């Protein structure tokens, strides 16, 4: 029963944690861990070199994966079954001065916003985001990075958004069923290459 608090470098493999995981140390790896419930499923603050590999998060009320002032590598994650209307799948924020973060091969379903960045350097690639009520992928608030080879399906709002002075390279994505497939707002600059819109 969580929240489980990690304050030292370590690797945690397997298991189910109810109520969330709080990461407060550098060089932490979570592999094949399932998190059920809590406000934020996995909450990372002021931590570098964090790896999330094959984690599953469901039933949260705020963010599936929530990172602040941190550099993270997230691969093969699953976020689903939100417990509330405003849940974000992955929120990476306020670490522009740190190493680039990456989200790769994650599957996110049924949340309000799938993947969100604020003031980050981020590489978002090969993810599948479906059934969002607001936005699929949102690179905002002076972020810089690449959104590539993602699939965004059935977003009720914007499929991919480059927002608020951000610099976004948006390429080789497939967007289907979105009201607005790709949008650039508030002095953002998006470079588009070879995207498919259905």
Number of C-alpha atoms within 10 A of each C-alpha: 10 16 19 14 13 16 13 12 16 14 13 14 14 12 10 15 19 18 20 26 23 19 24 20 20 22 16 22 19 21 20 17 18 23 26 23 22 23 19 29 32 28 20 25 17 14 20 20 16 25 20 23 19 20 22 25 30 22 23 27 19 24 29 34 26 22 24 18 19 27 29 27 18 22 21 18 24 20 28 21 18 23 16 13 13 15 26 30 34 28 21 26 23 19 22 19 12 14 15 17 23 19 22 20 18 25 20 28 20 21 31 24 30 34 26 21 27 23 21 29 27 27 18 24 21 19 26 21 28 27 22 27 19 20 29 35 29 23 31 25 20 21 26 26 21 20 26 22 20 24 22 28 21 21 29 19 21 24 31 27 26 30 24 19 20 27 23 26 17 23 19 17 21 19 25 17 18 24 14 16 25 20 14 20 14 12 13 21 17 23 12 15 12 12 16 13 14 9
